Amino acid sequence: MAPAPRFSAQEQETLIINAAIKAIEESSLLDFSMSAVAKLAGLSMGSVYKFVQCKEDVLIALATRMYQERHLVFKKVLSLPLTTPERLIAMSLLDCSKVDMYTFGNQLESIVNNEALMKRCSARWLTQMINCGERCQNLFQQFLQNAADSGELTSGNRDIEEIKIGIWSLSVGYFQSVRLHLDRHNEEQDNTNIAAQITENAFVLAPNDAHVCNMRRLINSYDWKQNISDNDIKKVCLQLSDNALR
């Protein structure tokens, strides 16, 4: 009789995911090795390959986990006792570390959405990642549809797609630019403590940050029963803080 495995399937998955994160942090998203993942996880290569078949699967698995966590955080923000415009601006005012699970999250998101990588990974992991991404999109779509149905978005369904694209584009463009600047700044720092401090402070945007101001202008350009005021911004910050989201 074969001996019972030391770890359950779920425990092995956790070990491999955590090992992959460490392996990437010790090298890079492109240079980490499967053998390093197995060594850090304390598992055989055979056990690792039962879970992921290649490096691309590792990246997709990490992205899937990131999207799952992002969905939970977004769901919590969109459930706060605020108006719809306030909940939309709350997405820019929350602590970004709540949705950025990894130090390399921004680069990971760019890589896993590359068509060449998608073709190299297994169908199982690609399907899981796509499903997680769709759940986030569907959550936001339903949120805006509820606002249209209730009359809070007075233009009804007409502007839903525009709002979705505008908010997504502004958020992605802004944060990619800021993170790129921070990455370059940190590379130039001799003192790693200073670099870490800068990165940590960048996770939470001030109420008057350029991105927040731009997002407010964008949201208020649509037909709501109630637009966002300065006092609303303060209220949103308090709500996020009370719910450990800022």
C-alpha positions in Angstrom: 0.0 0.0 0.0 1.4 3.4 -1.0 2.0 5.8 1.9 -0.6 8.6 2.4 0.5 11.9 0.9 2.0 14.4 3.4 -0.3 17.2 2.2 -3.8 17.4 0.8 -4.3 18.7 -2.7 -5.4 22.1 -1.3 -2.3 22.3 0.9 0.0 21.5 -2.0 -1.7 24.2 -4.1 -1.0 26.7 -1.3 2.6 25.6 -1.0 3.2 25.9 -4.7 1.5 29.3 -5.0 3.5 30.7 -2.1 6.7 29.2 -3.4 6.1 30.7 -6.9 5.6 34.1 -5.3 8.9 33.8 -3.5 10.7 32.4 -6.6 9.6 35.3 -8.7 10.5 37.9 -6.0 14.0 36.3 -5.8 14.4 36.5 -9.6 11.7 37.9 -11.9 8.5 37.0 -13.7 10.5 35.7 -16.7 13.6 34.2 -15.0 12.1 32.1 -12.2 12.4 28.3 -12.7 10.0 25.4 -12.0 12.8 23.7 -10.0 13.1 26.7 -7.7 9.3 26.6 -7.1 9.5 22.9 -6.2 12.5 23.4 -3.9 10.8 26.3 -2.1 7.6 24.4 -1.8 9.4 21.3 -0.4 7.7 19.2 -3.0 8.9 16.9 -5.8 8.8 18.1 -9.4 6.1 15.5 -10.1 3.9 17.0 -7.4 4.3 20.5 -8.8 3.6 19.3 -12.4 0.3 17.8 -11.2 -0.8 21.3 -10.3 0.8 23.3 -13.1 2.3 22.0 -16.3 4.6 24.9 -17.2 5.8 28.4 -16.1 2.9 30.0 -18.0 0.5 28.0 -15.9 2.2 29.4 -12.8 1.7 32.9 -13.9 -1.9 32.3 -14.9 -2.5 30.6 -11.5 -1.1 33.7 -9.7 -3.3 36.0 -11.8 -6.3 33.9 -11.1 -5.7 34.2 -7.3 -5.2 37.9 -7.7 -8.5 38.3 -9.6 -10.4 36.3 -7.0 -9.2 38.6 -4.3 -9.9 41.6 -6.4 -13.5 40.5 -6.9 -14.0 40.1 -3.1 -12.6 43.6 -2.4 -14.6 45.2 -5.2 -17.8 43.5 -4.0 -17.2 44.9 -0.5 -16.6 48.4 -1.8 -19.7 48.4 -4.0 -21.8 47.2 -1.0 -20.9 50.2 1.2 -23.8 52.5 2.3 -23.0 55.2 -0.2 -24.5 56.6 -3.4 -23.5 55.0 -6.7 -21.2 57.9 -7.6 -19.6 57.8 -4.2 -19.0 54.0 -4.5 -17.4 54.6 -7.9 -15.0 57.2 -6.5 -14.3 54.8 -3.6 -12.6 52.5 -6.0 -9.9 55.1 -6.5 -9.7 56.0 -2.8 -9.3 52.6 -1.3 -5.9 51.2 -0.2 -4.5 49.7 -3.5 -2.6 47.1 -1.5 -6.0 45.5 -0.8 -6.2 44.5 -4.5 -2.4 44.3 -5.3 -1.5 40.9 -3.8 2.1 40.9 -5.1 4.9 43.3 -5.5 4.9 42.3 -9.2 1.1 42.5 -9.7 1.2 45.3 -12.3 3.7 43.4 -14.4 1.9 40.1 -13.9 -1.3 41.6 -15.2 0.4 42.8 -18.4 2.1 39.5 -19.1 -0.9 37.2 -18.5 -3.0 39.2 -21.0 -0.5 38.6 -23.7 -1.9 36.4 -26.5 1.4 34.4 -26.9 1.4 33.4 -23.2 -2.2 32.4 -23.3 -1.5 30.0 -26.1 1.3 28.3 -24.1 -0.7 27.7 -20.9 -3.1 24.9 -20.2 -6.8 25.3 -21.0 -7.7 24.5 -17.3 -5.8 27.5 -15.9 -6.7 29.9 -18.8 -10.4 29.1 -18.3 -10.2 29.8 -14.5 -8.5 33.1 -15.1 -10.9 34.2 -17.7 -13.9 33.3 -15.5 -12.4 35.3 -12.6 -12.0 38.3 -14.8 -15.5 38.0 -16.1 -16.9 37.8 -12.6 -15.3 41.2 -11.8 -16.8 42.7 -15.0 -20.2 41.2 -14.3 -20.2 42.6 -10.8 -19.5 46.1 -12.1 -22.0 45.8 -14.9 -24.8 44.7 -12.5 -23.9 47.5 -10.1 -24.4 50.1 -12.8 -27.5 48.4 -14.1 -29.0 48.6 -10.6 -28.3 52.4 -10.6 -30.0 52.8 -14.0 -33.0 50.6 -12.9 -33.5 52.6 -9.7 -33.3 56.0 -11.5 -30.1 57.0 -9.7 -28.4 57.1 -13.1 -31.0 59.2 -14.7 -29.9 58.6 -18.3 -30.7 54.9 -17.8 -28.9 52.2 -19.8 -27.5 54.7 -22.3 -24.3 55.6 -20.5 -23.4 52.3 -18.7 -20.9 51.1 -21.3 -19.3 54.6 -21.5 -18.9 54.8 -17.7 -17.4 51.3 -17.6 -14.8 52.0 -20.3 -14.0 55.5 -19.0 -13.4 54.4 -15.4 -11.4 51.4 -16.4 -9.2 53.3 -18.9 -8.5 56.2 -16.4 -7.7 53.8 -13.6 -5.4 51.5 -15.6 -3.6 54.3 -17.4 -3.0 56.3 -14.2 -1.8 53.5 -12.0 0.4 52.0 -14.7 2.1 55.4 -15.1 2.5 55.9 -11.4 3.9 52.4 -10.8 6.3 52.7 -13.7 7.6 55.9 -12.2 7.9 54.3 -8.7 9.7 51.3 -10.1 12.3 53.5 -11.8 12.6 55.6 -8.8 13.1 52.6 -6.5 15.8 51.2 -8.8 17.8 54.4 -8.3 17.6 54.3 -4.5 20.6 53.0 -2.6 18.6 52.8 0.6 16.0 49.9 0.3 14.1 51.2 3.3 13.5 54.5 1.6 12.3 52.7 -1.6 9.9 50.5 0.4 8.5 53.5 2.2 7.8 55.4 -1.0 6.0 52.4 -2.5 4.0 51.9 0.7 2.9 55.5 0.8 1.8 55.3 -2.9 -0.9 52.7 -2.1 -3.3 55.2 -0.7 -4.2 58.3 -2.8 -5.0 61.6 -1.1 -8.5 63.0 -1.7 -7.0 65.8 -3.8 -4.7 63.5 -5.9 -4.8 64.1 -9.6 -6.3 60.7 -10.3 -9.1 61.2 -7.7 -9.9 64.7 -9.2 -10.0 63.4 -12.7 -12.2 60.5 -11.7 -14.5 62.8 -9.9 -14.8 65.0 -13.1 -15.5 61.9 -15.2 -18.2 60.5 -12.9 -19.9 63.9 -12.4 -20.0 64.4 -16.2 -22.9 61.8 -16.3 -26.5 62.2 -15.3 -26.8 61.3 -11.6 -29.5 62.4 -9.1 -26.6 63.5 -6.9 -23.1 64.4 -8.0 -19.9 64.0 -5.8 -19.0 67.0 -3.6 -16.0 67.7 -1.4 -18.0 66.5 1.6 -18.8 63.3 -0.2 -15.2 62.6 -0.8 -14.5 63.0 3.0 -17.5 60.7 3.7 -16.1 58.0 1.3 -12.7 58.1 3.0 -14.3 57.6 6.4 -16.4 54.7 5.2 -13.3 53.0 3.6 -11.3 53.6 6.8 -14.2 52.2 9.0 -14.2 49.0 6.8 -10.4 48.6 6.9 -10.2 49.5 3.2 -8.1 52.6 3.5 
